[in-house]
């Protein structure tokens, strides 16, 4: 049964979506400039998926074909998301693309603090499940797209949430189907993750939760997310 597992992927283009808005005759309603810094932070975090993917690429021979498939499909989605945030900044604030791209290319991830979590497949899947769950909860708070004057802005954030939820669900399925006997190891990884939440973000894509976007209204959001994952896995343990 385990061998039948196939990662699910949604298919859509962020660039096409924002091109649709641009070509529709949309008029900027005067969007609060505070969102520019907000969206740039999102762009930087999504773009940092490149550093993470390159860091993990040499480890592919040590990982199952299932996780390699997961990683490749995840990376395609994150590139699409970073493309979208780039187009969003250009459309809303007439941001200079060359300046943004130069800033993006200058970013380098520091993975030293994540070495334990990135050292094996169980830890990796646990970390991805946790991080994507936080992303789902975070993006669901972004109701301000209703103020931007075109329904496709809501389509954008809905697609983003659906992708992150898919990444979370795929990671949970892999843990359940291939690593359900390792629940103690998963719990240990989650404990390690929650301890790392106090460390400033280091351009790693993962655990980028120290910015204003991630004020979830719960001072123990990390423990709540970890507990949710454990509950799901324990409930479905075979």
C-alpha positions as CSV (number, residue, x, y, z in Angstrom):
1,X,0.0,0.0,0.0
2,X,2.8,2.4,0.8
3,X,4.3,2.2,-2.6
4,X,1.1,3.7,-4.1
5,X,1.7,7.1,-2.5
6,X,1.9,9.9,-4.9
7,X,2.3,13.6,-4.0
8,X,-0.6,15.8,-5.0
9,X,0.1,19.1,-6.8
10,X,-2.1,22.0,-7.8
11,X,-1.4,23.8,-11.1
12,X,-1.8,27.5,-11.6
13,X,0.4,30.5,-12.6
14,X,0.9,33.5,-10.3
15,X,2.3,35.5,-13.2
16,X,-0.7,34.8,-15.3
17,X,-3.0,35.8,-12.5
18,X,-1.4,39.2,-11.9
19,X,-1.2,39.7,-15.7
20,X,-5.0,39.2,-15.7
21,X,-5.4,42.0,-13.1
22,X,-3.0,44.3,-15.0
23,X,-4.8,43.8,-18.3
24,X,-8.3,44.2,-16.8
25,X,-8.2,48.0,-16.5
26,X,-7.7,47.7,-12.7
27,X,-7.1,51.1,-11.0
28,X,-5.0,51.1,-7.8
29,X,-7.4,52.3,-5.1
30,X,-4.5,53.8,-3.1
31,X,-3.1,50.9,-1.2
32,X,-1.5,51.6,2.2
33,X,2.3,51.8,1.6
34,X,2.8,49.8,4.8
35,X,2.0,46.7,2.8
36,X,5.1,47.2,0.6
37,X,7.5,46.1,3.3
38,X,5.1,43.4,4.4
39,X,5.0,41.9,0.9
40,X,8.7,42.3,0.3
41,X,9.3,40.2,3.5
42,X,7.0,37.5,2.0
43,X,8.8,37.6,-1.3
44,X,12.2,37.2,0.4
45,X,11.0,34.2,2.5
46,X,9.5,32.5,-0.5
47,X,12.5,33.2,-2.6
48,X,14.7,31.6,0.1
49,X,13.3,28.2,-1.0
50,X,16.1,28.3,-3.6
51,X,18.7,28.2,-0.9
52,X,17.0,25.4,1.0
53,X,16.5,23.4,-2.2
54,X,20.2,23.7,-3.1
55,X,21.2,22.8,0.4
56,X,19.2,19.6,0.3
57,X,20.0,18.6,-3.3
58,X,23.2,16.8,-2.5
59,X,21.3,14.7,0.1
60,X,18.9,13.2,-2.5
61,X,20.7,9.9,-2.6
62,X,20.0,9.5,1.1
63,X,16.3,10.2,0.8
64,X,13.4,8.1,-0.4
65,X,12.0,8.6,-3.9
66,X,8.8,9.7,-2.2
67,X,10.4,12.6,-0.4
68,X,12.4,13.6,-3.4
69,X,9.2,13.8,-5.4
70,X,7.7,15.9,-2.5
71,X,10.7,18.2,-2.5
72,X,10.6,18.8,-6.3
73,X,6.9,19.6,-6.4
74,X,7.2,21.8,-3.3
75,X,10.0,23.8,-4.9
76,X,8.0,24.4,-8.1
77,X,5.2,25.8,-6.0
78,X,7.5,28.1,-3.9
79,X,9.1,29.5,-7.1
80,X,5.6,30.2,-8.3
81,X,4.8,32.0,-5.0
82,X,8.0,34.1,-5.1
83,X,7.1,35.1,-8.7
84,X,3.7,36.1,-7.5
85,X,5.0,38.3,-4.7
86,X,7.4,39.9,-7.1
87,X,4.5,40.7,-9.5
88,X,2.4,41.9,-6.6
89,X,5.0,44.4,-5.5
90,X,5.4,45.7,-9.0
91,X,1.7,46.0,-9.6
92,X,0.8,47.7,-6.3
93,X,3.8,49.9,-5.7
94,X,5.6,50.2,-9.1
95,X,8.6,48.6,-7.4
96,X,11.8,48.5,-9.4
97,X,12.3,44.9,-10.6
98,X,16.0,45.2,-11.0
99,X,16.5,46.5,-7.4
100,X,14.3,43.7,-6.0
101,X,16.1,41.0,-8.1
102,X,19.6,42.3,-6.9
103,X,18.4,42.2,-3.3
104,X,17.1,38.6,-3.8
105,X,20.3,37.4,-5.5
106,X,22.4,38.7,-2.6
107,X,20.6,36.5,0.0
108,X,22.3,33.5,1.4
109,X,20.9,31.0,3.8
110,X,22.7,30.0,7.1
111,X,21.6,26.4,7.9
112,X,23.9,25.7,10.9
113,X,21.2,25.8,13.5
114,X,19.0,23.5,11.4
115,X,21.6,20.8,10.7
116,X,19.9,18.3,13.1
117,X,16.5,18.8,11.6
118,X,17.9,18.5,8.0
119,X,19.9,15.4,8.7
120,X,17.3,12.7,8.0
121,X,14.0,12.2,6.3
122,X,11.8,11.9,9.4
123,X,13.1,15.2,10.8
124,X,12.8,16.9,7.4
125,X,9.2,15.8,6.9
126,X,8.3,16.9,10.4
127,X,9.9,20.3,9.8
128,X,8.1,20.8,6.5
129,X,4.8,19.7,8.0
130,X,5.2,22.2,10.9
131,X,6.4,25.1,8.7
132,X,3.7,24.7,6.1
133,X,1.0,24.5,8.8
134,X,2.2,27.8,10.2
135,X,2.1,29.3,6.7
136,X,-1.5,28.1,6.3
137,X,-2.6,29.7,9.6
138,X,-0.7,32.9,8.7
139,X,-2.0,33.4,5.2
140,X,-5.5,32.8,6.3
141,X,-5.3,36.0,8.3
142,X,-4.6,38.1,5.2
143,X,-8.1,39.3,4.6
144,X,-6.9,42.7,3.5
145,X,-6.8,41.6,-0.2
146,X,-10.5,42.4,-0.2
147,X,-9.4,46.1,-0.2
148,X,-7.4,45.9,-3.3
149,X,-10.1,46.4,-5.9
150,X,-10.1,43.2,-7.9
151,X,-11.4,39.7,-7.1
152,X,-8.2,38.0,-8.5
153,X,-6.3,39.3,-5.4
154,X,-8.5,37.0,-3.4
155,X,-7.8,34.2,-5.9
156,X,-4.1,34.8,-5.4
157,X,-4.2,34.3,-1.6
158,X,-6.7,31.4,-1.8
159,X,-4.3,29.6,-4.2
160,X,-1.4,30.3,-1.9
161,X,-3.2,28.9,1.1
162,X,-4.3,25.9,-0.9
163,X,-0.7,25.2,-1.9
164,X,0.6,25.4,1.6
165,X,-2.2,23.2,2.9
166,X,-1.3,20.7,0.1
167,X,2.4,20.7,1.2
168,X,1.3,20.1,4.8
169,X,-1.1,17.3,3.8
170,X,1.5,15.6,1.6
171,X,4.1,15.7,4.4
172,X,1.6,14.3,6.9
173,X,0.8,11.5,4.5
174,X,4.4,10.6,4.0
175,X,5.0,10.6,7.8
176,X,1.9,8.4,8.3
177,X,2.6,6.0,5.4
178,X,6.4,5.5,5.9
179,X,7.3,6.7,9.4
180,X,4.3,6.1,11.7
181,X,6.5,3.8,13.8
182,X,8.8,6.8,14.5
183,X,6.3,8.9,16.5
184,X,8.8,9.3,19.3
185,X,11.3,10.6,16.9
186,X,8.7,13.0,15.3
187,X,7.9,14.3,18.8
188,X,11.6,14.9,19.5
189,X,11.9,16.8,16.2
190,X,8.9,19.0,17.1
191,X,10.4,19.8,20.5
192,X,13.6,20.8,18.7
193,X,11.7,23.0,16.2
194,X,9.8,24.9,18.9
195,X,13.0,25.7,20.7
196,X,14.5,27.1,17.5
197,X,11.5,29.5,17.1
198,X,13.4,32.0,19.4
199,X,16.3,32.3,16.9
200,X,16.2,35.1,14.3
201,X,15.4,34.1,10.8
202,X,18.5,33.3,8.7
203,X,17.3,33.2,5.1
204,X,16.5,29.5,5.2
205,X,12.8,29.6,4.1
206,X,12.0,27.5,7.2
207,X,11.1,29.1,10.5
208,X,10.8,32.6,9.1
209,X,8.3,33.4,12.0
210,X,9.9,36.5,13.7
211,X,8.3,39.1,11.4
212,X,5.0,41.0,11.8
213,X,3.3,38.7,9.4
214,X,3.5,35.9,11.8
215,X,1.8,37.5,14.8
216,X,-0.8,34.7,15.2
217,X,-2.4,36.1,18.3
218,X,-1.2,33.1,20.3
219,X,2.1,33.4,22.3
220,X,2.3,29.6,22.2
221,X,1.5,29.1,18.5
222,X,4.5,26.9,18.0
223,X,3.4,24.4,20.7
224,X,-0.1,24.5,19.4
225,X,1.0,23.6,15.9
226,X,3.3,20.9,17.2
227,X,0.5,19.5,19.2
228,X,-1.8,19.5,16.2
229,X,0.6,17.5,14.2
230,X,1.1,14.9,16.9
231,X,-2.6,14.6,17.3
232,X,-3.2,14.0,13.6
233,X,-0.4,11.4,13.4
234,X,-1.5,9.6,16.6
235,X,-5.1,9.5,15.4
236,X,-4.1,7.9,12.2
237,X,-1.4,5.6,13.5
238,X,-1.8,2.1,12.2
